[in-house]
Amino acid sequence: MTQKLKNIQTKRFHELHAANPLQKQLNSNYFNTSVHIATNIQENPQDFLVHYQVWGKMATNHAFDVFLCWFLAVKLALYCSTTGALGAPQIPAMFVFGDSLVDDGNNNVRATVAQSNFYPYGIDSVQGPTGRFSNGKTIVDVLCDLLGLPYLPAQSIAGLNGTALLGGVNFASGNAGILDETGQHLGERVALSQQVMNFEGDWNQLRTLMGGGRAFSQYLARSIVVMVFGSNDYINNFLLPALYSSSYNYTPQDFANLLLNHYTRQILALHSLGLRKFLLTGIAPLGCIPEQRSTGTAPPDRCVDQVNQMLGYFNEGLRSLVQQMNTNHPGAIFAYSNTYAALGDILNSPSRYGFSIIDRGCCEIGRNQAQLYCVPLSVPCDDRNRYVFWDGLHTTQAVNSILAQRAFEGPPNDVYPINVQQMAQL
């Protein structure tokens, strides 16, 4: 944008607000943001939907001058044609905390076994391998499609700051747990507590960018937080007695309570920063994943029932926590996504959903199918849509789409007390 055009916009802004000093004060930060966006967007077209959505929510029609409206609209149309974003954004942003089920590249820069930035991961994605533990989209990617959001940047991306944060950030890390020590035998990961601290750093940047005040509070209150934790605390902690002492120190019920107590503290920390909409997902039936089936602790063609049974303490406790949070924190909404039942339904009636292979992963995952991740450069199965599992732990894009759709618009049995679509409308 030329200096002359900047001067024209500045003059137009002051003329429109000459009779209303209060409105001028409220809009000044947003106007400055718009000039910054229009100046820099040409070099960063991938950020365009984010800029458009936040400006549209915060600014008044008067401050949103004709030139910027046209410029953004044209760029938005071009951007949506390449990103898959659907329709107008229903919320300002989404912030994701979790493990490999929703990681979109944060582990790429870490020394860990839990990485997926290589083929065959991403085989069905136009982006190729990105660090997502899937053949294509994760549950969060599908939710972004349904909410009209661009796919979220990984927090670990070098130079991620400023307006690039406005549409939300993904803090999830493969192999991460609620407990700091979970998964340490596999290498570096960003546990829940550190993910929350990372958000606090971005929170400060966002407050500076928006100027604080009511607009920033509304931005946070209308954004949605997605939290996907707990699986690793079992498969990479409690169920590994040779490496972790947790199963000796706690009963399954006590361990679940330990996890929920730690989880609650971090959820409340995010709430204290102004976030008000939370989707907390339960743990899927881990006794049915290929990695657990390969242990030989259950009959052939059967899930490991004892593993699934111990997860009930956590999932039931998480649902009760949601009820408690909603009672104790009016003005906020917490929802529990019943991932256990949703995936269990698919596993119990696979043909109803178009699946036929439920007991092994689509990609090669090593000796006796006992590892969690795909062998690099291995050739996966041809018909990925027939498989429930992609590797030893993670579900395929086809399953992720179903799980996300149920969380988005499902009845209370799927997501309680309201679904994501209803949450977005609040």
C-alpha positions as CSV (number, residue, x, y, z in Angstrom):
1,M,0.0,0.0,0.0
2,T,1.4,3.4,-0.9
3,Q,1.9,6.2,1.6
4,K,-0.6,8.3,-0.4
5,L,-3.3,5.6,0.0
6,K,-2.5,5.4,3.7
7,N,-3.0,9.1,4.0
8,I,-6.4,8.9,2.2
9,Q,-7.6,6.2,4.5
10,T,-6.4,8.1,7.6
11,K,-8.2,11.3,6.5
12,R,-11.4,9.3,5.8
13,F,-11.2,7.7,9.3
14,H,-11.0,11.1,11.1
15,E,-13.8,12.6,9.0
16,L,-16.2,9.7,9.8
17,H,-15.5,10.1,13.5
18,A,-15.3,13.8,13.9
19,A,-18.7,14.0,15.5
20,N,-18.2,11.0,17.8
21,P,-14.9,11.1,19.7
22,L,-15.8,8.0,21.8
23,Q,-16.4,5.9,18.7
24,K,-13.2,7.2,17.2
25,Q,-11.3,6.0,20.3
26,L,-12.9,2.6,20.2
27,N,-12.1,2.1,16.5
28,S,-8.6,3.6,16.4
29,N,-6.8,0.4,17.2
30,Y,-8.9,-1.6,14.7
31,F,-8.2,1.1,12.0
32,N,-4.5,0.9,12.6
33,T,-4.7,-2.9,12.4
34,S,-6.5,-2.7,9.0
35,V,-3.8,-0.5,7.6
36,H,-1.2,-2.9,8.8
37,I,-3.1,-5.8,7.3
38,A,-3.5,-4.2,3.9
39,T,0.1,-3.2,3.9
40,N,1.5,-6.7,4.6
41,I,-1.1,-9.1,3.3
42,Q,0.4,-9.2,-0.2
43,E,3.5,-11.0,1.2
44,N,1.4,-13.3,3.4
45,P,-1.8,-14.4,1.5
46,Q,-2.2,-17.4,3.7
47,D,-3.2,-15.2,6.6
48,F,-5.9,-13.4,4.7
49,L,-9.0,-15.2,6.0
50,V,-7.7,-14.6,9.6
51,H,-7.3,-10.9,8.9
52,Y,-10.7,-10.6,7.3
53,Q,-12.6,-12.4,10.0
54,V,-11.0,-10.5,13.0
55,W,-11.4,-7.1,11.3
56,G,-15.0,-7.9,10.4
57,K,-15.8,-8.8,14.0
58,M,-14.1,-5.9,15.6
59,A,-14.5,-2.9,13.3
60,T,-17.6,-0.8,12.6
61,N,-19.0,-0.4,9.1
62,H,-17.8,3.2,9.0
63,A,-14.2,2.4,9.7
64,F,-14.3,-0.5,7.2
65,D,-13.7,1.7,4.2
66,V,-14.7,0.8,0.6
67,F,-11.2,0.1,-0.6
68,L,-10.3,-2.3,2.2
69,C,-13.6,-4.1,1.9
70,W,-13.1,-4.7,-1.8
71,F,-9.4,-5.6,-1.4
72,L,-10.1,-8.1,1.4
73,A,-13.1,-9.7,-0.5
74,V,-11.1,-10.4,-3.6
75,K,-8.2,-11.8,-1.6
76,L,-10.5,-13.8,0.5
77,A,-12.1,-15.5,-2.5
78,L,-8.7,-16.4,-3.9
79,Y,-7.6,-17.7,-0.5
80,C,-10.6,-19.9,0.1
81,S,-10.2,-21.5,-3.3
82,T,-6.9,-23.0,-2.1
83,T,-7.4,-23.7,1.6
84,G,-10.8,-25.4,1.7
85,A,-12.2,-22.9,4.2
86,L,-16.0,-23.0,4.0
87,G,-18.2,-19.9,4.3
88,A,-17.9,-17.0,6.7
89,P,-16.1,-17.7,10.0
90,Q,-18.5,-18.5,12.8
91,I,-16.0,-17.7,15.5
92,P,-13.0,-15.4,15.7
93,A,-10.5,-18.1,16.5
94,M,-9.8,-21.6,17.7
95,F,-7.0,-22.6,20.2
96,V,-6.1,-26.2,20.3
97,F,-4.2,-28.0,23.1
98,G,-3.6,-31.7,22.9
99,D,-1.5,-34.7,21.7
100,S,-0.8,-36.4,18.4
101,L,-4.5,-36.8,17.6
102,V,-4.6,-33.1,16.8
103,D,-0.9,-32.1,16.4
104,D,-0.3,-30.4,13.1
105,G,3.4,-30.0,13.1
106,N,4.7,-28.9,16.5
107,N,6.8,-32.0,16.9
108,N,8.6,-31.5,13.6
109,V,11.3,-29.4,15.3
110,R,11.7,-31.7,18.3
111,A,14.0,-34.7,19.0
112,T,11.3,-37.4,19.4
113,V,10.1,-40.7,18.0
114,A,6.7,-39.1,17.8
115,Q,7.0,-37.4,14.4
116,S,5.0,-37.6,11.2
117,N,6.5,-35.2,8.8
118,F,7.3,-37.9,6.3
119,Y,5.6,-40.1,3.8
120,P,3.2,-41.9,4.0
121,Y,1.7,-39.4,6.5
122,G,-0.3,-36.8,4.6
123,I,-0.7,-39.0,1.5
124,D,-4.3,-37.8,1.0
125,S,-3.5,-34.1,1.8
126,V,-2.7,-31.6,-0.9
127,Q,0.0,-30.3,1.5
128,G,1.7,-33.7,1.8
129,P,3.3,-34.6,5.1
130,T,3.0,-31.7,7.5
131,G,3.4,-33.3,10.9
132,R,-0.2,-34.5,11.2
133,F,-0.6,-38.1,12.4
134,S,-3.0,-39.0,9.7
135,N,-3.3,-39.8,6.0
136,G,-5.1,-36.4,5.7
137,K,-7.1,-34.2,8.0
138,T,-7.3,-34.4,11.7
139,I,-10.4,-33.8,13.7
140,V,-9.4,-30.2,14.3
141,D,-9.0,-29.6,10.5
142,V,-12.5,-30.9,9.9
143,L,-13.8,-28.6,12.7
144,C,-12.1,-25.7,11.0
145,D,-13.8,-26.6,7.7
146,L,-17.2,-26.7,9.5
147,L,-16.6,-23.4,11.3
148,G,-15.2,-21.6,8.2
149,L,-11.8,-21.1,9.7
150,P,-8.4,-21.5,8.0
151,Y,-6.3,-24.4,9.2
152,L,-4.5,-23.4,12.3
153,P,-0.7,-22.7,12.3
154,A,1.5,-24.9,14.6
155,Q,2.7,-22.8,17.5
156,S,6.3,-23.9,16.8
157,I,6.4,-22.3,13.4
158,A,9.4,-19.9,13.3
159,G,8.3,-16.3,13.3
160,L,4.7,-17.0,14.2
161,N,3.5,-13.7,15.7
162,G,1.4,-10.6,15.1
163,T,-1.7,-10.9,12.9
164,A,-0.8,-14.6,12.1
165,L,-2.1,-15.4,15.6
166,L,-5.5,-13.9,15.2
167,G,-7.3,-16.9,13.7
168,G,-6.0,-19.2,16.4
169,V,-3.1,-21.4,17.1
170,N,-2.5,-25.1,17.5
171,F,-0.3,-25.9,20.6
172,A,-0.8,-29.7,20.5
173,S,2.3,-32.0,20.6
174,G,2.6,-35.6,19.7
175,N,3.2,-37.9,22.8
176,A,2.1,-35.1,25.2
177,G,0.2,-35.9,28.3
178,I,-1.6,-34.2,31.1
179,L,1.3,-35.3,33.3
180,D,4.7,-33.7,32.6
181,E,6.5,-37.0,32.7
182,T,4.2,-38.9,30.3
183,G,5.9,-40.1,27.1
184,Q,9.4,-39.0,28.2
185,H,10.9,-42.3,27.0
186,L,10.1,-41.4,23.4
187,G,11.8,-38.0,23.5
188,E,10.8,-34.4,23.5
189,R,7.2,-33.3,23.7
190,V,5.2,-30.3,25.0
191,A,3.1,-31.4,27.9
192,L,-0.2,-29.7,28.8
193,S,1.3,-27.3,31.4
194,Q,3.9,-26.0,28.9
195,Q,1.3,-25.7,26.2
196,V,-0.7,-23.4,28.5
197,M,2.4,-21.4,29.2
198,N,3.0,-21.1,25.4
199,F,-0.5,-19.7,25.0
200,E,0.1,-17.1,27.7
201,G,3.0,-15.8,25.6
202,D,0.8,-15.5,22.5
203,W,-2.0,-14.0,24.7
204,N,0.3,-11.1,25.5
205,Q,1.1,-10.6,21.8
206,L,-2.6,-10.6,21.0
207,R,-3.5,-8.2,23.7
208,T,-0.8,-5.8,22.4
209,L,-2.0,-6.2,18.9
210,M,-5.7,-5.5,19.7
211,G,-5.0,-2.8,22.3
212,G,-6.7,-4.8,25.1
213,G,-10.0,-3.6,26.4
214,R,-13.5,-4.9,25.6
215,A,-12.7,-5.9,22.0
216,F,-9.9,-8.2,23.2
217,S,-12.2,-9.7,25.9
218,Q,-14.9,-10.4,23.4
219,Y,-12.4,-11.9,21.0
220,L,-11.3,-14.4,23.7
221,A,-14.8,-15.1,24.9
222,R,-16.1,-15.9,21.5
223,S,-13.2,-18.1,20.5
224,I,-13.3,-21.9,21.1
225,V,-10.8,-23.9,22.9
226,V,-10.4,-27.6,21.9
227,M,-8.5,-29.9,24.4
228,V,-7.6,-33.5,23.5
229,F,-5.6,-35.2,26.3
230,G,-5.4,-38.4,28.3
231,S,-4.5,-41.1,25.8
232,N,-0.8,-40.9,26.3
233,D,-1.1,-40.8,30.0
234,Y,-2.3,-44.4,29.7
235,I,-0.5,-45.9,26.7
236,N,2.8,-44.1,27.4
237,N,2.7,-44.0,31.1
238,F,0.2,-46.1,33.2
239,L,0.2,-49.1,30.9
240,L,4.0,-49.2,30.8
241,P,4.9,-50.5,34.3
242,A,8.5,-51.3,33.2
243,L,9.1,-47.6,32.6
244,Y,6.7,-45.7,34.8
245,S,5.7,-46.3,38.5
246,S,2.2,-44.9,38.2
247,S,0.5,-48.3,38.0
248,Y,2.2,-49.3,41.2
249,N,1.4,-46.1,43.0
250,Y,-2.2,-45.6,41.9
251,T,-5.3,-47.7,41.3
252,P,-6.9,-47.0,37.9
253,Q,-9.5,-44.9,39.7
254,D,-6.9,-42.9,41.7
255,F,-4.9,-42.4,38.5
256,A,-7.9,-41.0,36.7
257,N,-8.5,-38.6,39.6
258,L,-4.8,-37.5,39.5
259,L,-5.2,-36.7,35.8
260,L,-8.4,-34.8,36.3
261,N,-7.0,-32.7,39.1
262,H,-4.0,-31.7,37.0
263,Y,-6.3,-31.1,34.0
264,T,-8.6,-28.9,36.0
265,R,-5.8,-26.6,37.1
266,Q,-4.8,-26.0,33.5
267,I,-8.3,-25.5,32.3
268,L,-8.9,-22.9,35.0
269,A,-5.6,-21.2,34.0
270,L,-7.0,-20.7,30.5
271,H,-10.3,-19.6,31.8
272,S,-8.6,-16.9,34.0
273,L,-7.0,-15.5,30.8
274,G,-10.5,-14.8,29.3
275,L,-11.3,-17.9,27.3
276,R,-14.9,-19.0,27.8
277,K,-15.8,-21.8,25.3
278,F,-14.2,-25.2,25.9
279,L,-14.6,-28.5,24.1
280,L,-13.0,-31.3,26.2
281,T,-12.8,-34.6,24.4
282,G,-12.9,-38.0,26.2
283,I,-10.4,-40.8,25.6
284,A,-11.3,-43.2,22.8
285,P,-11.4,-47.0,23.4
286,L,-7.6,-47.5,23.6
287,G,-8.1,-51.2,24.1
288,C,-9.2,-51.4,20.5
289,I,-6.2,-49.6,18.8
290,P,-3.9,-51.9,16.8
291,E,-1.0,-51.2,19.2
292,Q,-3.0,-52.6,22.2
293,R,-4.4,-55.5,20.2
294,S,-0.9,-56.5,19.3
295,T,0.1,-57.1,22.9
296,G,-1.6,-60.5,22.9
297,T,-3.5,-59.8,26.2
298,A,-6.8,-60.3,24.5
299,P,-8.3,-63.1,22.3
300,P,-7.9,-62.6,18.6
301,D,-10.4,-60.2,17.1
302,R,-11.1,-58.8,20.5
303,C,-10.3,-55.5,22.1
304,V,-8.4,-55.4,25.4
305,D,-11.3,-55.0,27.7
306,Q,-9.3,-54.3,30.9
307,V,-7.8,-51.2,29.2
308,N,-11.2,-49.9,28.0
309,Q,-12.7,-50.5,31.5
310,M,-10.1,-48.4,33.3
311,L,-10.7,-45.5,30.9
312,G,-14.3,-45.2,32.2
313,Y,-13.0,-43.6,35.4
314,F,-11.4,-40.8,33.4
315,N,-14.2,-40.3,30.9
316,E,-17.0,-40.3,33.5
317,G,-14.9,-38.0,35.7
318,L,-14.4,-35.6,32.7
319,R,-18.1,-35.4,32.0
320,S,-18.7,-34.7,35.7
321,L,-16.0,-32.0,35.6
322,V,-17.8,-30.4,32.7
323,Q,-21.0,-30.2,34.7
324,Q,-19.2,-28.8,37.7
325,M,-17.4,-26.1,35.5
326,N,-20.7,-25.0,34.0
327,T,-22.2,-24.6,37.4
328,N,-19.2,-22.8,39.0
329,H,-18.4,-20.5,36.0
330,P,-21.5,-18.8,34.7
331,G,-20.8,-16.9,31.5
332,A,-18.6,-19.8,30.2
333,I,-19.6,-23.0,28.5
334,F,-17.8,-26.3,28.8
335,A,-18.7,-29.3,26.6
336,Y,-17.7,-33.0,26.8
337,S,-17.2,-34.8,23.5
338,N,-17.9,-38.5,24.0
339,T,-15.2,-39.8,21.7
340,Y,-15.3,-43.2,23.4
341,A,-18.9,-43.8,22.3
342,A,-18.5,-42.3,18.9
343,L,-15.5,-44.4,17.9
344,G,-17.0,-47.4,19.7
345,D,-20.1,-47.1,17.5
346,I,-17.9,-47.2,14.4
347,L,-16.0,-50.2,15.7
348,N,-19.1,-52.1,16.6
349,S,-20.9,-51.4,13.3
350,P,-18.2,-50.6,10.8
351,S,-20.2,-51.5,7.7
352,R,-22.8,-48.9,8.5
353,Y,-20.1,-46.3,8.1
354,G,-18.4,-47.9,5.1
355,F,-15.5,-49.5,6.9
356,S,-14.4,-53.1,6.8
357,I,-11.0,-53.3,8.5
358,I,-10.9,-52.3,12.2
359,D,-8.1,-54.3,13.8
360,R,-4.9,-53.1,12.0
361,G,-3.5,-49.9,10.6
362,C,-3.5,-48.9,7.0
363,C,0.3,-48.2,7.0
364,E,3.1,-50.5,7.9
365,I,3.8,-50.0,11.6
366,G,6.7,-52.4,12.3
367,R,7.3,-55.7,13.8
368,N,4.1,-57.5,14.7
369,Q,2.2,-54.3,14.2
370,A,3.4,-53.4,17.7
371,Q,4.7,-49.8,17.1
372,L,2.6,-46.7,17.1
373,Y,3.8,-44.9,14.0
374,C,4.2,-45.6,10.2
375,V,7.5,-46.8,8.9
376,P,9.0,-43.9,6.9
377,L,8.5,-44.2,3.2
378,S,6.4,-47.4,3.5
379,V,3.6,-48.0,1.1
380,P,0.2,-47.8,2.8
381,C,-3.0,-49.6,1.9
382,D,-4.8,-48.6,-1.3
383,D,-8.3,-48.0,0.0
384,R,-7.8,-45.8,3.0
385,N,-11.6,-45.3,3.4
386,R,-12.1,-48.9,4.4
387,Y,-9.7,-48.6,7.3
388,V,-10.7,-47.3,10.8
389,F,-7.0,-46.9,11.9
390,W,-4.2,-45.2,9.9
391,D,-1.3,-46.5,12.1
392,G,-1.0,-48.1,15.4
393,L,-3.0,-45.4,17.3
394,H,-4.4,-42.8,15.0
395,T,-7.6,-43.0,13.0
396,T,-7.9,-42.3,9.3
397,Q,-9.1,-39.1,7.8
398,A,-12.4,-40.8,7.0
399,V,-13.0,-41.6,10.7
400,N,-11.8,-38.1,11.8
401,S,-14.4,-36.6,9.6
402,I,-17.2,-38.6,11.3
403,L,-15.9,-37.8,14.8
404,A,-15.6,-34.1,14.0
405,Q,-19.1,-34.0,12.5
406,R,-20.6,-35.7,15.6
407,A,-18.9,-33.2,17.8
408,F,-20.0,-30.3,15.6
409,E,-23.7,-31.1,15.3
410,G,-24.3,-34.3,17.4
411,P,-27.0,-34.8,20.1
412,P,-26.1,-34.8,23.8
413,N,-25.1,-38.4,23.7
414,D,-22.2,-37.4,21.4
415,V,-21.4,-34.0,22.9
416,Y,-22.8,-32.7,26.2
417,P,-24.5,-30.4,27.1
418,I,-24.3,-28.6,23.7
419,N,-22.4,-29.3,20.5
420,V,-19.8,-27.1,18.8
421,Q,-22.2,-25.6,16.3
422,Q,-24.4,-24.4,19.2
423,M,-21.4,-23.2,21.1
424,A,-20.3,-21.1,18.2
425,Q,-23.7,-19.4,18.1
426,L,-23.4,-18.2,21.7
